[in-house]
Amino acid sequence: MKPREIVVNDLMQQQYCYRLTEPAGRNFHAGFEPQLTPKEMLKLGVFGGRYMTDCTAEFPDDWFEHARLCHERHDPELNFFKINASLPLAVWRKKEWIYFEDPRGWFQWYCRYWMGRRCPDDERQIRRWKAMTRHLAQLRHCPLPGDWNCRRKQRQALLHWAYDCRNL
């Protein structure tokens, strides 16, 4: 694959450039096996629909055809589990979870990674993704398998991290 350069101009980044060095959706690091693609996540409803509303030009158009988005505000009703499972960006910054190349956080990193970008932050982000499995373990203790009312906030948070917990 011939590397391709992407130039980003949105509300959070101007003239940010990165290279796609891998085919989209392929050649992930060993052990990094997200269950949902960015397109599937956007269609299901994540981040109250507010995430990425100004940066659609960076990603494939078909990701946004059925995306549940709200340009005006964060709307938990747009989330699959209809609950707010997000922390404000200010909290992410304070906890130093934000990598300077991805000012929107993990999902932005994942979208770019899925598209084929590889960067120095990959291993840290993959460790963070793997740490979310503790929530999967807790969901397995719900009294009724498939009861979406059991631990809805954890279920929504897992969707934010590309884990498909709808069948647990």
trRosetta pair geometry for C-beta under 8 A, 3 or more apart (Angstrom, degrees):
i j d omega theta_ij theta_ji phi_ij phi_ji
1 21 7.3 126 94 178 115 38
1 22 6.9 100 60 -144 151 21
1 23 5.5 -163 -72 -60 152 79
1 116 7.7 -113 135 -152 154 143
3 19 4.7 8 -179 -180 120 117
3 20 6.4 162 -155 76 63 53
3 21 4.9 -12 -105 -98 101 69
4 19 6.8 150 74 -156 35 66
4 20 4.7 -7 56 49 90 107
4 116 7.8 59 43 86 99 141
5 17 5.9 -7 -172 -167 106 107
5 18 7.4 162 -150 87 61 29
5 19 5.4 -37 -96 -98 63 73
5 20 7.8 -154 -74 14 17 76
6 17 6.9 157 81 -151 50 55
6 18 5.4 -14 57 63 99 77
6 19 7.4 173 14 -94 79 22
6 20 6.4 74 -24 -28 111 99
6 58 6.5 72 178 -151 127 85
6 115 7.7 34 -45 129 155 146
6 117 7.6 -75 27 -68 131 119
7 15 6.6 -25 -165 -139 102 46
7 16 7.3 145 -159 75 51 44
7 17 5.2 -20 -100 -96 70 82
8 13 4.8 22 112 99 120 124
8 14 7.9 -122 106 -108 73 12
8 15 7.7 -26 70 58 59 2
8 16 4.3 -21 56 65 109 98
8 17 7.4 -167 13 -75 78 32
8 18 7.6 21 -14 10 113 97
8 55 7.0 5 -154 -144 107 113
8 58 5.5 15 -110 -97 94 125
9 13 7.3 -117 -108 102 24 71
9 14 5.5 39 -128 -131 74 59
9 15 6.6 35 -84 -48 90 47
9 16 8.0 171 -67 25 44 75
9 57 8.0 -19 59 75 79 137
10 13 5.8 33 47 48 84 77
10 14 8.0 -145 41 -73 38 54
10 54 4.9 128 -168 122 105 97
10 55 4.1 -24 -92 -89 162 89
10 57 7.7 179 -76 42 100 103
10 58 7.1 -56 -39 -31 129 121
11 54 4.7 29 -6 111 112 160
11 55 7.7 -105 22 -53 80 90
12 54 7.9 127 -4 80 86 126
12 55 7.7 -42 33 -59 102 129
12 103 4.7 -157 166 80 127 133
12 104 6.4 144 56 -52 169 90
13 16 4.0 -30 172 -6 126 134
13 103 6.5 169 -55 16 98 124
16 101 7.2 143 -166 -152 128 72
18 101 7.2 92 -77 -175 127 126
18 112 6.6 19 93 -163 158 129
18 117 5.0 14 147 -122 130 133
18 119 7.3 -47 -142 -71 126 121
19 117 6.7 128 79 -118 43 80
20 24 7.6 -16 -163 -66 133 77
20 115 5.7 -83 -110 134 120 91
20 116 3.6 59 -164 87 92 119
20 117 5.7 -64 -97 -62 57 64
21 116 6.0 178 47 158 39 95
21 117 7.1 77 15 -125 83 33
21 118 5.7 -65 53 19 121 104
22 26 6.2 -152 161 83 103 78
22 27 4.4 -134 -155 68 128 130
22 116 4.1 -165 66 -145 66 80
22 117 7.9 -100 31 -3 94 12
22 118 6.4 80 -11 -34 117 109
23 26 4.4 9 79 45 101 126
23 27 6.6 106 40 4 81 112
23 116 6.2 -170 86 -97 4 120
24 114 6.5 34 -162 145 75 68
24 115 5.3 -25 -112 -142 93 40
24 116 5.5 -69 -74 -39 52 102
25 37 6.6 -20 -107 -116 115 117
25 114 5.8 19 -80 -171 59 83
28 32 4.7 -126 161 86 116 104
28 33 7.0 147 93 -82 148 48
28 34 7.9 -157 -125 10 161 88
28 113 7.7 65 -119 155 88 109
29 32 4.5 60 65 9 89 124
29 122 6.3 143 -39 155 138 121
29 123 7.4 160 -128 -92 167 64
29 126 5.7 -54 66 -89 143 162
31 126 7.2 94 96 170 99 126
31 130 7.1 2 150 -86 113 128
32 126 4.7 -74 -85 -132 122 117
32 129 6.7 64 -132 79 92 147
32 130 7.9 -88 -96 -56 69 96
34 37 7.5 122 108 -82 119 35
34 110 7.1 90 -69 -154 160 124
34 114 7.9 -59 47 -85 145 111
34 129 7.1 -72 -80 -166 93 141
34 161 7.9 -143 -125 147 102 59
34 162 3.5 -17 -157 138 117 139
34 163 7.5 -103 -148 -64 68 48
35 162 6.0 152 44 151 63 74
35 163 5.6 62 28 -137 122 36
35 164 4.1 -118 123 4 130 98
36 40 4.4 -132 -164 89 91 124
36 41 5.0 109 132 -59 129 85
36 44 7.3 -49 -148 -2 148 140
36 159 7.1 22 13 -151 162 66
36 162 4.6 -150 54 -150 87 66
36 163 7.3 -50 4 22 105 8
36 164 5.3 131 -51 -60 101 96
37 40 4.7 98 50 6 76 101
37 41 7.0 -138 93 -5 41 86
37 114 6.5 122 -152 -156 77 147
37 162 7.8 64 -67 -136 9 110
38 41 5.6 -55 -148 36 34 114
38 42 6.3 32 157 -18 67 106
38 59 7.2 -98 113 -154 145 149
38 63 6.0 -7 111 -139 101 128
38 107 7.4 118 -122 -173 99 87
38 110 6.4 158 -76 117 103 99
38 111 4.6 79 -102 -104 155 81
38 114 5.5 -167 -13 46 112 160
38 162 8.0 -44 -71 -93 52 112
39 42 6.0 -57 -149 37 28 108
39 43 6.4 26 154 -17 63 109
39 60 7.5 -29 -77 71 119 116
39 62 6.6 2 -126 115 136 84
39 63 4.3 -115 -98 -120 83 71
39 67 8.0 -99 -150 -74 55 95
40 43 5.7 -58 -148 39 31 111
40 44 6.2 31 156 -20 67 107
41 44 5.9 -56 -147 35 29 109
41 46 4.9 -12 169 -9 95 142
41 107 7.5 -153 123 -139 155 116
41 159 6.4 146 -135 168 87 84
41 160 7.6 96 -159 -118 126 29
41 162 6.3 -65 -67 -94 130 68
42 45 8.0 46 -180 -72 28 25
42 46 6.7 -75 -90 31 38 102
42 52 7.6 -69 -104 66 122 139
42 63 5.8 72 36 169 151 85
42 64 6.8 -63 145 -96 151 51
42 66 7.8 126 111 87 91 65
42 67 3.8 -33 155 -120 112 101
42 68 6.9 176 169 28 58 65
42 69 7.4 -4 -166 -56 101 95
43 66 4.6 32 -121 101 99 105
43 67 6.1 -76 -73 -92 49 45
43 68 7.0 90 -160 -13 22 88
44 68 7.4 -84 94 11 26 125
44 80 4.5 -16 162 -69 94 126
44 159 6.0 -128 110 -161 141 132
45 49 6.8 -31 -145 -63 79 86
45 68 4.0 -16 -96 58 83 151
45 78 4.9 -163 -147 149 110 63
45 79 4.7 154 137 -142 106 20
45 80 4.4 157 60 -48 104 61
45 159 7.9 15 80 140 62 151
46 51 6.8 -38 106 36 87 138
46 68 8.0 121 16 63 48 106
46 79 6.4 61 -109 -123 25 80
46 80 7.3 1 -65 -8 62 98
46 107 7.3 164 125 -110 137 149
46 156 7.7 156 -122 -173 68 81
46 159 5.5 -152 -94 125 105 104
46 160 5.2 145 -158 -96 116 66
47 50 6.0 -110 137 51 95 75
47 51 3.6 25 107 -16 154 126
47 52 8.0 90 75 7 149 90
47 74 7.2 -89 158 -131 65 99
47 79 7.6 151 28 -90 19 98
47 86 5.7 80 -129 -78 62 143
47 107 6.8 -83 -45 -2 140 165
47 160 6.5 107 -55 -117 79 105
48 51 7.6 108 56 -15 69 87
48 70 7.0 -62 145 40 75 122
48 73 7.7 -65 146 130 123 64
48 74 3.5 49 107 -170 151 77
48 75 5.1 144 -175 48 88 36
48 76 5.3 -38 -105 -70 98 44
48 78 5.8 92 -166 55 38 107
48 79 6.0 -30 -78 -45 48 101
48 84 6.4 11 -68 -112 119 82
48 86 6.4 -91 -8 11 109 140
49 53 7.7 49 151 -66 69 116
49 67 7.9 133 -135 149 79 87
49 68 5.1 -90 -95 130 104 75
49 69 4.6 150 -170 -140 89 25
49 70 3.8 72 110 6 127 88
49 74 7.2 151 55 -141 72 43
49 75 5.3 -13 38 48 123 96
49 78 3.6 1 -36 102 122 163
49 79 7.7 -121 -26 -51 79 59
50 53 6.4 -66 -167 -15 40 121
50 69 7.6 128 -76 -157 17 69
50 70 5.9 -36 -73 71 64 88
50 71 7.9 113 -128 -125 61 15
50 73 6.4 -63 -88 144 121 24
50 74 4.3 -57 -17 -85 142 66
50 75 7.3 136 -44 8 92 68
51 104 6.8 114 -152 -179 92 128
51 107 6.2 21 174 83 149 151
52 55 5.2 -82 -152 54 71 98
52 56 6.8 102 153 -68 92 64
52 59 7.8 1 -173 12 135 137
52 69 7.6 -92 80 -115 82 122
52 104 7.1 81 -68 -176 74 167
52 107 7.6 -104 -38 119 120 121
52 108 7.4 166 -80 -89 103 85
52 111 7.6 109 -98 -44 146 165
53 56 7.3 -14 -165 -37 29 102
53 69 5.3 141 -97 -175 96 123
53 70 7.3 -77 -79 82 144 32
53 71 4.6 168 172 -106 148 68
54 71 7.9 101 -58 -136 75 93
55 58 4.9 -10 168 9 92 122
55 59 7.4 66 127 -2 85 99
55 104 8.0 -119 13 -32 151 152
56 59 6.5 -79 -158 49 44 91
56 61 7.7 61 164 -113 104 54
56 63 7.8 -169 -145 78 83 107
56 64 5.2 15 -139 -55 122 158
58 111 7.9 77 110 132 117 129
59 63 5.1 -29 132 30 121 152
59 64 7.5 120 88 -31 109 103
59 111 6.0 -58 -91 179 135 123
59 115 6.9 -122 -119 -75 81 132
60 63 5.1 111 74 -16 82 98
61 64 6.3 -75 -169 41 44 100
61 65 7.0 65 142 -52 75 89
62 65 5.3 -19 -148 -12 50 120
63 67 6.6 35 139 -57 66 123
64 67 4.5 -47 -138 6 51 131
64 69 7.2 -5 -148 -18 94 141
68 78 4.4 167 151 -173 113 99
68 79 7.9 176 106 -72 140 22
69 78 7.4 120 -74 -173 8 153
70 73 6.0 -40 130 61 124 55
70 74 7.3 143 74 -113 123 14
70 75 4.6 70 0 9 165 121
70 78 5.8 -152 -21 -33 114 155
74 84 7.3 67 144 -119 120 110
74 86 7.0 -119 -156 60 141 143
75 78 4.7 75 90 -5 100 108
76 79 5.3 -36 -164 12 56 118
76 82 6.2 74 140 -178 88 44
76 83 5.7 -20 -175 -168 123 11
76 84 4.2 -77 -90 -56 126 76
77 82 5.6 13 -125 -136 47 86
79 82 5.9 180 74 -72 87 19
79 83 6.2 -90 86 48 140 44
79 84 7.3 169 -7 -85 151 36
79 85 7.0 142 -155 14 158 99
79 156 5.3 26 169 -139 133 126
79 159 7.7 139 -166 74 92 143
80 155 8.0 -105 93 130 111 103
80 156 6.6 176 58 -111 87 80
80 159 5.7 169 29 -99 133 172
80 166 7.8 -80 158 -83 143 110
81 85 7.5 47 63 -26 123 128
81 148 6.6 -158 -120 177 95 104
81 152 4.5 169 170 -168 128 92
81 153 7.6 -162 109 -75 141 26
81 155 5.2 123 -69 91 153 112
81 156 4.2 -119 43 -64 125 99
81 159 7.4 175 -8 1 107 139
82 152 7.6 -39 61 -180 73 137
83 152 4.9 106 0 128 151 116
83 153 5.4 -101 127 -85 139 67
83 156 5.3 -151 69 -18 94 152
84 153 7.8 -5 82 -121 47 96
84 156 7.9 162 142 113 7 157
85 153 4.9 155 -99 -162 97 68
85 154 7.6 170 -131 -67 132 13
85 156 3.7 168 -9 98 144 113
85 157 4.2 -136 168 -60 130 74
85 159 8.0 104 60 46 149 95
85 160 6.4 -153 100 -19 116 132
86 160 7.1 154 -85 -101 83 153
87 91 4.3 -83 158 71 118 142
87 92 6.3 140 95 -48 111 81
88 91 5.1 104 64 0 74 98
88 92 7.6 -137 105 -2 45 85
89 92 5.4 -51 -152 34 42 115
89 93 6.4 43 151 -20 70 102
89 98 7.8 52 -167 -71 83 137
89 104 7.5 -65 -114 -138 122 48
89 105 7.1 -137 -122 -35 83 121
90 93 5.7 -52 -149 35 32 112
90 94 6.3 34 153 -20 65 106
91 94 5.7 -53 -146 36 32 112
91 95 6.3 20 158 -8 66 110
92 95 6.1 -67 -149 46 27 102
92 97 4.5 -86 -163 61 79 115
92 98 5.3 88 135 -46 104 99
92 105 5.3 -56 -169 -93 160 124
93 96 7.4 26 179 -78 35 36
93 97 7.7 -82 -63 43 20 76
93 98 5.4 -15 -95 10 62 135
97 105 6.5 22 119 -131 106 98
97 106 7.4 -43 159 -42 111 95
97 128 7.5 103 -148 -119 101 152
98 102 7.0 -148 -163 90 71 75
98 103 6.2 35 -173 -138 126 43
98 105 5.8 -68 -101 -87 82 67
99 102 4.9 40 68 38 97 96
99 109 6.5 73 37 -82 128 126
99 119 7.9 128 147 114 149 134
99 121 4.2 6 -116 -107 160 159
99 124 7.5 141 -71 76 123 134
99 125 7.4 -60 -19 -58 138 110
100 103 7.2 7 -162 -72 36 79
101 119 6.2 -125 69 -168 158 161
101 121 6.9 -160 43 0 114 136
102 105 6.5 -124 132 25 103 5
102 106 7.8 88 132 -77 140 15
102 108 4.4 165 -163 97 99 113
102 109 4.4 -3 -120 -65 174 80
102 112 6.9 -135 -96 17 114 139
102 121 7.1 -131 12 76 121 159
103 108 7.4 -10 56 62 45 166
104 107 6.7 -65 123 67 108 89
104 108 3.8 109 65 -34 108 137
105 108 6.0 107 59 18 45 101
105 109 7.1 -82 136 -3 35 99
106 109 5.5 -59 -151 37 34 113
106 110 6.1 32 154 -21 70 106
106 125 6.1 152 -130 -146 82 103
106 128 6.4 -125 -105 106 128 139
106 129 7.5 152 -162 -70 127 84
106 160 7.8 80 81 148 124 94
106 161 7.0 -18 132 -108 146 76
107 110 5.4 -50 -144 37 35 113
107 111 6.3 39 155 -22 66 101
107 160 6.8 -81 -66 -174 118 77
108 111 5.8 -48 -147 33 32 112
108 112 6.5 25 156 -11 63 108
109 112 6.0 -66 -153 42 28 106
109 113 6.0 29 152 -21 68 111
109 119 8.0 -111 -143 49 94 127
109 121 6.5 -96 -131 107 133 126
109 125 5.0 -138 130 -117 151 158
110 113 5.5 -54 -140 39 31 113
110 114 6.0 35 158 -23 66 106
110 125 7.4 -164 -63 163 74 134
110 129 7.9 114 -88 -84 117 129
110 162 6.4 -170 -163 -36 153 134
111 114 5.8 -53 -146 35 26 112
111 115 6.5 26 153 -19 61 107
112 115 5.6 -53 -148 35 33 113
112 117 4.3 -26 159 39 94 135
112 119 7.8 15 118 -8 128 126
113 116 7.9 135 179 1 28 8
113 117 6.0 -80 -86 68 36 79
113 118 7.2 70 -128 -92 76 50
113 119 8.0 -101 -85 18 85 93
113 122 6.6 127 -112 -116 124 95
113 125 7.5 -159 -45 95 149 147
118 122 5.9 -15 -156 -54 73 145
119 122 5.9 143 62 -37 59 89
121 124 5.4 -61 -165 46 66 112
121 125 5.6 60 141 -23 90 108
122 125 6.0 -66 -148 40 27 106
122 126 6.1 24 160 -18 67 110
123 126 5.7 -55 -144 38 30 111
123 127 6.5 35 155 -21 64 103
124 127 5.7 -54 -153 33 31 112
124 128 6.6 31 150 -18 64 104
125 128 5.5 -51 -151 35 36 113
125 129 6.4 41 149 -22 66 102
126 129 5.4 -48 -147 34 36 116
126 130 6.4 38 153 -19 65 103
127 130 5.7 -54 -148 36 32 111
127 131 6.5 40 151 -28 63 103
128 131 5.6 -50 -153 26 33 117
128 132 7.5 44 149 -30 59 93
129 132 6.1 -47 -170 12 38 114
129 161 5.8 161 -133 -173 72 106
129 162 7.2 -12 -143 47 118 111
130 133 6.2 -23 -179 -9 53 112
131 134 6.7 -19 171 -1 59 108
132 135 5.6 -35 -179 23 69 114
132 136 7.3 75 130 -19 74 94
132 157 7.5 -160 -143 133 114 98
132 158 6.2 142 166 -115 122 71
132 161 4.5 159 -67 114 173 167
132 163 6.2 -155 120 -20 129 138
133 136 5.0 -43 -157 29 55 118
133 137 6.6 60 147 -22 73 96
133 163 7.9 165 -91 -98 56 147
134 137 5.7 -49 -156 31 37 115
134 138 6.8 37 148 -18 65 102
135 138 5.6 -51 -150 35 39 112
135 139 6.5 42 151 -22 67 102
135 154 4.8 -173 -161 -168 114 108
135 157 6.5 -126 -136 88 169 117
135 158 5.5 -157 105 -70 133 106
135 163 7.8 146 80 68 113 159
135 165 7.9 -62 123 -83 104 152
136 139 5.7 -54 -151 33 33 112
136 140 6.8 40 151 -27 64 100
136 158 6.8 110 -69 -119 77 140
136 163 6.4 -119 -71 -176 112 149
136 165 6.7 -146 -108 -101 78 111
136 168 7.0 -152 -151 -92 74 160
137 140 5.8 -49 -157 23 33 115
137 141 7.6 28 148 -16 59 101
138 141 6.0 -59 -166 29 41 111
138 151 6.6 156 123 -121 107 163
138 154 6.4 -88 86 -167 126 166
139 142 5.8 -15 -170 -18 54 111
139 150 7.3 123 -143 113 72 106
139 151 5.7 -137 -100 75 77 145
139 154 6.3 -164 -66 113 99 128
139 155 6.8 103 -107 -79 133 82
139 158 7.6 -32 -34 -29 146 155
139 165 5.8 -81 -155 -160 176 125
139 168 4.6 50 133 127 124 143
140 168 6.3 -82 -80 -165 59 115
142 145 6.9 129 82 -89 104 37
142 147 5.6 -157 155 54 131 109
142 150 3.7 102 -138 131 126 155
142 151 6.3 -117 -80 11 115 112
142 168 7.3 106 24 133 126 91
143 147 7.2 6 68 16 72 152
143 150 7.0 -172 30 -98 73 146
144 147 3.9 80 81 -37 104 126
144 150 6.9 168 53 -27 81 139
145 168 6.7 -105 -150 166 79 39
146 167 6.7 -21 -95 -154 86 41
146 168 7.3 172 -70 92 43 25
147 150 4.4 65 97 -6 108 111
148 152 6.7 57 158 -100 69 88
148 155 6.8 -168 -151 125 71 177
148 166 7.4 -2 -96 -141 109 66
149 152 6.2 -28 -146 -53 34 109
151 154 4.2 -24 167 36 107 119
151 155 5.9 120 110 -26 81 90
152 155 5.5 -56 -147 36 33 114
152 156 6.3 31 157 -18 68 103
153 156 5.8 -52 -148 36 31 109
153 157 6.3 33 152 -19 64 106
154 157 5.5 -52 -146 37 33 113
154 158 6.4 36 154 -22 65 103
154 165 7.8 -96 122 131 82 172
155 158 5.8 -54 -152 33 30 112
155 159 6.8 34 149 -20 62 100
155 165 4.9 -145 -137 93 78 131
155 166 7.7 94 -168 -80 118 49
155 168 7.9 -163 -109 56 102 115
156 159 5.6 -49 -154 31 37 114
156 160 6.7 43 147 -23 64 100
157 160 5.4 -49 -157 29 38 117
157 161 6.8 19 150 -5 66 107
158 161 5.8 -67 -152 47 37 102
158 163 4.0 -68 178 73 96 117
158 164 7.9 -146 132 -35 108 6
158 165 4.5 58 92 -19 147 132
159 162 7.8 54 -172 -70 34 17
159 163 6.9 -95 -73 66 29 66
159 164 7.4 56 -105 -105 72 43
159 165 6.9 -102 -53 26 75 97
164 167 7.2 29 131 13 96 95
165 168 4.9 -42 -166 16 76 123
